[in-house]
Each structure stands twice: as structure tokens, then as C-alpha cells.
Amino acid sequence: MSLPRIAVDAMGGDEGVRVMVEGAALARRRHDRFKFLLVGDEGRIKQALENHPNLREASEILHAPDVVSGDEKPTQALRRAKTTSMGLAINAVKQGHAGAAVSAGNTGALMAMAKLALRTMPGIDRPALSALLPTLGEHDLIMLDLGANTDCDARNLVQFAIMGAAYARIVNGLESPRVRLLNIGTEETKGTDSLRDAANQLKALAGDLALTFDGFTEADKLSRGDCDVVVTDGFSGNIALKSMEGAARFVADLLRRSFSSSLRSKFGFLISRPATELLKHHLDPNNHNGAVFLGLNGVVVKSHGSASALGVANAVAVTARLLEENLTERIEADLARLGAETIRTSGRGGRGKAPATTGEDAA
């Protein structure tokens, strides 16, 4: 049985068609059940497919005359949704011509288009951007929100926790993921009113959901592997994500410089090469590529704009797994079990106006 077709925005990312098509082809070689709808410049896509006959046999092409630029404002991109590769890929999901969409393009535009076309599922006020981060534990850490919502109230944070736990049960195979809220300290008295309210709600709701609420965590503990899902607002989450990515690059560059500083250092590199290769693999963002917009009536995955073909293949693999494991239906089931009103009216979040969604600086 083949999986639902995946729409790929072939024009997104720093290198566009070549890397996106090569990544899809790599995913196809690993999983021959994949089917694709490649969206973008038809001539360039056909040319790229000449080197990947395995992908050509499993793909259809949807021509798109326009491309969303990396610095384009979401409001501008929305006006061209019907002619751009990104907009047509998302519309394919809306129309049922594809089960999911993958793009390495402008994050803010992708968020805006996806939300407008697919809408948020019942019981969710704001979709959240979630990604897998490497840890010292057995599983990657799921963190959300990473930039879709700059301000969040307690209600939003609780909804993010529910979605993140459902995601963790799929990608990491966990029955009851350990969920924590990102804060400036682990004490119950620390943090904003929204954080404390969200913590109280999650304590009360955890018994009705397949998750364990473990209180607060701090940013320096994210990579320890002692929790499975970390929830925060998009402003803090995006800063934390980019700080971790910068630290990883710093360590890699420092090791490279150290090992090339002298003949003795080069000899030491040869001895320690197995360990450094393992470190390189662990820190390479391509091996953890594929951020997911959770809370939409459809699956949309964001690939890093600078991702290699391997990174794109990993993003496609994440997408297929979410389709195969029915992520959207699982989140809906959890929300139905609680009742949307339980989340909407609990705590100080109340029924106030939902915070603005930007997504312009995410991932």
C-alpha cells in the first residue's frame, strides 16, 4: 500500500530545484512507497529528474510560474498564493490531491499560507512550529513553539503541550512523553503568570492524557535528555533554538581549528576521528531536519533553507511518518477527550483575544 502523495515545493530553499529533487529521490530510494507531487518550474524539475529515474516514475509535476522569495513578507506572499510553488503545494493538501506539503522556503509565508488554506483544527487557537533537537538521551527532544507565535497565553501553551505529546508518541514511540515548560528557573514560583497558569492546568489535565507533566526546565538543560517535550512561546523558543544551533557550530569550528593547529594536533585527530565523526553526525542539523506546523487540518513540514539533499530526505521521511501514523487524527482525539472548553476556559487565559502569529523569524 502506498502512502498519500507528498507535495514538495521544489523551488524553496537556498539551492532550490536541485537539492529538493535530489532529497526527494533519496527518500524514494529508502522508502519505495512514497509518491510525490513536485511543484515549481516544470522545465527545471524535468531536467533535474533526468538524474533520478526512480523519482520520476513516482512523481507528477504541477507547474508554478512564481516563487516566494526568502525576504518576502507573509502578507505579500499571500496575495500570490495561487501562482507560487509554495502556495500551490499547500493548496494541493487542501484539495486532497496530496496528504502533506514540504517546503524549504520562507517560514513566515509558509505559516501564513498554511493557516489560511488549512485552518486550525477544532480546539486549537494557534498552530505551533515544532522541531526535533538532539539530546544526550535515547530520543530527540521535541520543542515548540519555535517562532510561529511571539506571544502566548496559558491556553496556547497547554494546547502546544497536547500537540507536542501526540507528536512525541509518533516519532519517538513514547507511551507517556515527559512534558516541561521552558522557564527561567525550575521553582513553581518562577516565570510569568501565563507559565504558572499553564503549569497548573497541565498538572490537572495530565491524568486524562497520555503524557507526564514534569514542571519547568531551563534552557541549559534542553540537551540533557531528561524530558521529551519542551513547550514555550515562539519568541523564546526561536531564540533558544538559534542559540543551540550557534553553539553547535561553535563547537564544530573550534574542534576543526584545534585539530589543524599543529602536526601533533593532526595526529591526535586521526586517533580521535571515530569520536569526532560521531559528534559531527550528532550536531549536523541535516540529521534532525523537518519542523512541523502542528494544529492545522493537514500536515505541513518546513525544511531548513540551507538543508542538504540528506536533510531534505529526512524532512520528507518525517512527513511520511506523520501521515502514516495519523498525527492530525491523534491530536483531534486528545482534544476531544478533554473537551475544547476545558482548555479554553481554564486558568487566566480565559477567552481573551489570541496573540498575534508572525512566524517571520522561525527556524
N, C-alpha and C positions, 0 to 999 in steps of 0.2 A: 504494500500500500504506500502511495506517495504522500508526502506532506503537502499541506496547502502551499500554493505558489508564493514565493517571496519577491516583492518588488524592490529592486535595487536602483537607487538614484546613482546612475553611472557617471554623472558629471560632478558629484560632490567631492570634497577633499582637496588636498594640496596638488595632487597629481592627476586627479580626475579619472578618465576612462581606463587608462592602462592598469592602474592599481586596483580599481573597483572590479574590473572584469577578471583580472588575474586572481584576486581574492575570492571571487565567487567561483572561479574554476577550481581553485584549491579546495574550497569547501565541497564542491561537487565530487571531486576525486575521493574525498574522505567519506562522503555520505551520498551514495548514488540515488537516493530517493528524492533529493532536492530538485525542485523545479523553480525557474526564475522568470521574472518579467523585468527586463533591462530597459530602463527609462533614460532617454537622453538623445543626443545626436545620432541618428540612425547610421549614417555613413561611418562615423568614428567607431561606433560599437561593432558594426560588422567587420571593420578592419581589425579591431582588437580580438574578435572571436576567431579569426583565422588561425591564431596560435593556440586556440583552446577548443578543439573539436568536441571534447566531452561536454563542455558547457553549451556549445552551440546547439547540440542535439536536445538539450533540456531547457532551452530558453526561447522566449518570444521577445521581440523588440517593440517598444512603444516610443515613437518619435516625439521628442520635446524640442521646440525651437529655441527655448530660452533657458538660462541658468541663473540661480540665485548666487550673487557674489558673497564673498566672505564678510564684507563690511556693510552689507545692505541691511537697513533697518527692517525689523519684522513687519511694520505697517506697510512699507513699500513692497516687500515680498508678497504679502497677502494679496495685493492688487494684481499680481501676475501669477497667482497660483494655478490658473488654468492653462498656462503656457510653459511653465518651468518644469524641469525634470523632477524637482523635489515635490512640487505641488501635484503633479500627475501621479507620482508614486504613492503619495498619501491618498489621493482620490481613488486609486485602484483598490486600496483597502476598504474605503468607504463603500464603493460599488460592489464589493465582493469578488473582484477579479484577482485579488491577492489576499493572502492571510495576514501579511505583515509587510512593513516597509523598513528599509535600511538606508541611511544616508550618512555621509561624512561631511555634509555641508554645514552652513550657518546654523548654529544651535538655536538662536532666538527665533529665526524664521521657521525652523523645523517645529519648534514648540508651538508657535502661533498657528501655523497651518494645521498641525495635527489636532490641536484643541478645537479649532473652528470646524474642521471637517468631521472629526470623530466624536467630539463632545466627551465630557467626563461621564463615567458610569454613575448610576444612582447611588447616593450615599457618599460621593466624593466631591468635595468642593473645588479642589485644585489638583491637577496632575503633578507628579514629582519626578525628577530626574534621578535615577539610581544607577550605581555602578559597582563593580566588584573590585576590591582593593586587596593587595597581597598582605598576608599576615604570617606570623611565626606558628600559627596553629594549623590544624588539619584542613581548614577551609578558608576560602577568601572571605573577606568582610563585605557585607552589603551596606552601602551608605546612601542615604537620601535625606533631604533634597540637596542636589549639587548645583543649583543655580536657577531653577525654574521659578522659584518664588522667593523674593528677597525678604519679605516679612511674613511670618506665620503665627497664628494664634494656637491655643491649646488644641482646638478641634482639628486643625490641619495636621498637627504633629501626631495626634492619635491616629488619624486616617493614614498618615505615612507609615506609622508603625505596623498597622494591619497589612498594608500592601507590601511592605518590606519583608514581613514574616512569611507571607504567601510566596514571595519570590525566593526566599531562602529555602523553603521547603522543597522547591523545584530544583534549583541549581545546585544546592548543597546536600539535598536529600535528608534534611533535618526534620524530625517529627515536631519538636517544640523549640524553635530558634530562640536564643537568648537576645533580648532586645534591650538597648540602653539609649538614653538621651544624651546628646553631647552638651556639656556644661562646663563652667569654669571651675568646678570642684565636684566631689562626689557626695558631699553632705546634703541632706534633704533641704536645708535652708538656703542653699546656694542657687543662683540663677534668677531669671526673670519670673514674673507671675505666670506667664504662659508656660514656661518649662515646668514649674511646680504644679500647675493645674493639670498639665498633660501627664505628669508622673502619677498624680493621684487617680486620674481616670484610668490609666493603664494598669495600675495596681488592682483597681476594681474590675476591669474587663478581662484581665489575663486568664482568669479561671474559665471564661466562656470561649476562649480562643486557643488554638494550638501554638502558644508562644509563652515564654517565660520573661517577665519584666524584671530586669536586674538593676534598675535605678539609673544613676548618672555615670558618665565616663568623661575623661578629659582627652584632649587632642593628642597628648603624648603617649596615650595607651592604645591608640587605634590599631596599631600593627601587632599587638601582643597576641591576639587570637583568643582572648578570654570572653569575647561576645561575638554574636553572629550578625546582628543588625544594629547600626547606629543611626539614629534619627536626629535631624536638625533642620533649621531653616536654610533656604538656598543661599543666603548671604554668607553665613558661617561655613556652610558645607563646601561652597566653592573655594573659599579661602583655605580651608583645611586640605582639600584635595590638591590644590596647586602647590601648597607648602610641602605636601608629601612628595609630589612629583619633582619639585625642585630639589628636595633633599636627596631623592634617589639619584637624580642626575649629578648632584654634587659629589656623592659617594663614588659613583662610577667614574667621573672625571678625575677625582682625587687619586683613586687607585691606578688609573691609567697613567697619570703623571708620575706617581711614585714608582711604578714598575719600569718606567723608561728613564729614570733619573741617573742610573749608573749601570755598569756592567753587572755588579753584584745584584742589583735590583732586578735586572732582566733574568738573571739566573734563578732568583727567587720566584719570579713569575712562572717560569717553566715548572718548578716544583709544585707551586700552589695553583696551577692552571685549572685542575678539576673543580676546586673550590670557587675560583673566580668565575668560571663558566656557569656554575650553579647560581652564584649571586647575580650574574648578568641576566640569566633566564628569569630569575625571580623579580628583578627590578624592571624588566622590559615591559613597558605599558602595552605593547602589542599582544602580550600573552594574557592580558586582562581586559582586552578591548570589548566594547559593546555596552554603552549606557542605555538604560531602558526608561521610556516615559511611562510610568505606572499610573493607573487611574483612568485611562482612556478606554473607549469602546473599540479597541483594536490595539494591535501590537506595533509600536514604532521604536526602532533602535537607532541610537546615534553612535557612529564610529568616530574615533579621533580623526581630525582633518589630516594629521600627519602620519596616520597609520600606514604600515607596510601591507603588502598583499597578505602576509600571515595575520596581521591584525584585522584586516577586513574579513578574512576567513573565520576568525574567531568570533567576530561580531555576527556574522551570518549564522554560525553554529549556535550562538546564544539565542538568536531569533527563532531558529527552527525548534530548539528545545522548548521555548516558551509556548510555541504553537502546539507542539506535541503534547505538552503537559497541561494545556488549557489554563494558562495563567489568569486570563481575564475572568473566566468562569469561577476559578478558585477564590479570587478576591471578592467577586459578587456573592459567593456563598458565605464567606466570612462576614460580610456586611449584613447580609440577610439574617444571619444567625443572631447578630447583635441587635439589629433594627437600626436603621439610619438615625432615627430620632434620639436614640441613646447617646450617640456620638455628637449629634448636632446641638443638643441642649445641655450636655454635661459641662460642668466647670464654668469658668468665667468667660470662655469663648462665646457661649450663648449663640444667638442668631445674628451676630453683628455682621457688618459688611466684610466680605472676604478680601484678603490682601491682594495687592496687585501682583500679576505674573509678568516677569520680564524675560528671563532666560537668555538675555543678550550676552552674558559673560560666562555661561556654563561650559564646563568640560572643554 
